[in-house]
Amino acid sequence: MSTYLPPDVQAGLDAARKKALKQRHKLRVEADGRSFRVIRFEDDGFTLDIEDAPHLRGLVDVYDGGKQLYQCLIVATEEQGDEMRYEFKRHTLATDSAPVDFERASEAPVALLGKEG
């Protein structure tokens, strides 16, 4: 049995595989006002399509759809075929409130009611 595939068939298969990987994730990385689709996301880093992604370095934001998940400090580490791998130097969960430097009482009032009249 022969494992040879014509170049155009192999290119079509590679394009279909890359498209399926991109559609599986809704994750995207934003850096310098540009957005890049994540192919794979792991605990220590992520990969992007090498055609779309420059050698990113520094602070980036990771989004799932419209929700910000992480703020990360990254460095480009290696090319893996047609993908570029980036590793985290640091990645922090994004929150919608500022951290506090005091303990909040568990029975503290949530809001104040105004006087009527």
C-alpha positions in Angstrom: 0.0 0.0 0.0 1.3 3.4 -1.0 1.2 6.4 1.4 2.0 8.9 -1.3 -0.6 11.7 -1.7 -0.4 14.2 -4.5 0.7 17.7 -3.3 -2.7 19.3 -4.0 -4.6 16.6 -2.0 -2.1 16.9 0.9 -2.6 20.7 0.8 -6.3 20.3 0.9 -6.2 17.9 3.8 -3.8 20.2 5.7 -6.1 23.2 5.1 -9.2 21.2 6.3 -7.3 20.1 9.5 -6.3 23.7 10.2 -9.8 25.0 9.7 -11.3 22.3 12.0 -8.7 23.2 14.7 -9.6 26.9 14.5 -13.3 26.3 14.6 -13.1 24.0 17.6 -11.9 26.9 19.8 -13.5 30.2 20.3 -10.4 31.5 22.1 -8.5 34.4 20.6 -5.5 36.4 21.6 -5.4 40.2 21.4 -2.1 42.1 21.1 -1.5 45.6 19.9 -5.1 46.0 18.7 -4.9 42.8 16.6 -6.8 39.6 17.2 -5.5 36.1 16.5 -7.4 32.8 16.7 -6.0 30.2 19.1 -5.5 26.7 17.7 -4.5 25.0 20.9 -4.5 26.2 24.5 -2.7 24.4 27.2 -1.6 25.1 30.8 1.8 26.4 29.9 1.0 28.1 26.6 -0.9 28.2 23.3 -0.3 27.8 19.6 -1.4 30.1 16.7 -1.4 29.7 13.0 2.1 30.8 11.8 0.6 32.5 8.7 -1.5 34.8 10.9 0.7 35.4 13.9 3.8 37.4 14.1 6.4 36.6 16.7 4.4 38.0 19.6 6.1 38.9 22.8 4.9 40.7 25.9 1.5 41.4 27.3 -1.6 39.9 25.6 -5.2 39.3 26.5 -6.9 35.9 26.0 -10.7 36.0 25.2 -13.4 33.4 24.9 -15.8 35.0 22.6 -16.4 38.4 24.2 -15.3 37.5 27.7 -11.7 38.2 28.8 -10.2 35.1 30.5 -6.6 35.9 31.1 -4.0 38.6 30.9 -0.7 37.0 30.0 2.9 37.7 29.6 4.2 35.5 26.7 7.2 34.7 24.6 7.4 32.9 21.3 9.2 29.7 21.7 9.2 27.5 18.6 7.7 26.8 15.2 5.9 23.4 15.0 5.2 22.8 11.4 2.6 25.4 10.4 2.0 26.6 14.0 3.8 29.0 16.3 4.0 28.0 20.0 4.0 30.6 22.7 4.7 30.0 26.4 3.4 31.9 29.4 5.9 33.7 31.6 2.8 34.6 33.6 -0.9 34.3 33.1 -3.4 35.8 35.5 -7.2 35.3 35.6 -9.1 38.4 34.5 -11.6 39.8 37.0 -14.3 42.3 36.7 -13.5 44.0 40.1 -10.4 45.4 41.6 -8.7 43.4 44.4 -9.2 44.7 47.9 -6.6 44.9 50.7 -9.0 44.3 53.6 -11.3 41.5 54.7 -14.9 41.9 53.8 -17.4 41.1 56.5 -19.7 38.2 55.4 -22.8 40.1 56.7 -21.9 43.5 55.4 -24.7 45.4 53.6 -24.7 45.2 49.8 -26.3 48.6 49.2 -27.8 51.5 51.1 -31.4 52.4 50.9 -32.2 56.1 50.6 -34.9 58.0 52.5 -38.2 58.5 50.9 -40.0 61.7 51.2 
